[in-house]
Amino acid sequence: MAIFKTLILSAAAFGLSILSAAALAEVRTEVVDYQIDGEPFRGLIAYDDAFEGQRPGVIVVHEWWGHNDYQRERAKALAALGYTAFAIDMYGAGKQGSTPDEAGALMGAVMSDPAALEKRFNTALKLLREHPRTEQAKIAALGYCFGGGVVLHMARQGIELAGIGSMHGILSSPVPAESGSVKTPLQIYTGGADPFVPTEQVSGFVSEMLQAGARFDLITFPGAQHAFSNPAATDAGKRFGIPLAYNADADRVSWAGFTEFLQDVFDDSSAP
């Protein structure tokens, strides 16, 4: 079932602070160094000692800038909620874009090589499944910007996870989903004023997913620009002269919605 929503945001309705010091007091982190075809990669796994035993896992895929503090903080916030979260690396250890041109080149190299993209994602997925704090049968994924394109590519390829979320992610694909190919429920958040994901791309995605028979929700935030969930986006947009901007209301509402989505899919006995 598909649900399409346009939200008029009210900050007063949500008293959320996703990265409060108290919430992260028990979070533990582990740097994970691994190799793919001889190339080094480095991610970070986070979990909270306050939650005993194995916990559902969540892969977090970075924006086009590369594996950085923003992605790691999101993983820690998920850990504080009781998940074992893995901020993965899709570019290779130490590879980050410091300018839009550099980030675009790194992103383009991965997106143009679907086989490499899938191998990098699946290697990280295997590492998360094998972690002693992860409940192997319950794994979800969340992607930001470029990362949204990554997780939706995996969904189109038929990966079976408990759920997949995309925040201001790329919605188009040169290889659209086929009927019945999307086996994982999707939760999509996009900005209504995002020129990188324009209305035509959003409508094309909706048509594609309906034709594929996917289970998905798509929520649009009126007036929100690209990277609306990242507090550093406004400064980056001004520095480089590109349309990026943080939107605190969209950030709070999308985070609340995604974490509720995680509760639903992990509680769903039909989830893999």
Protein Blocks (a to p, Z undefined) as FASTA:
>chain_A
ZZdddddddfklpccdfkbfklmmmpccddddddeehiacdddddddfklgcjddddddd
ddfkbpcfklmmmmmmmmmnopacddddfkbghiacfbfklmmmmmmmmmmmmmlmmmmm
mmmmmmmmmpmkbcfklccdddehjlmmmmmmmmmnopacfbdcdehiafbdfbdcdehk
ambdcdddddfklfklgfklmmmmmmmmmmnopacdddddehiaehklpmklmmmmmmno
pacdddfklmmmmmmmmmmmmmmmmmpmkbZZ
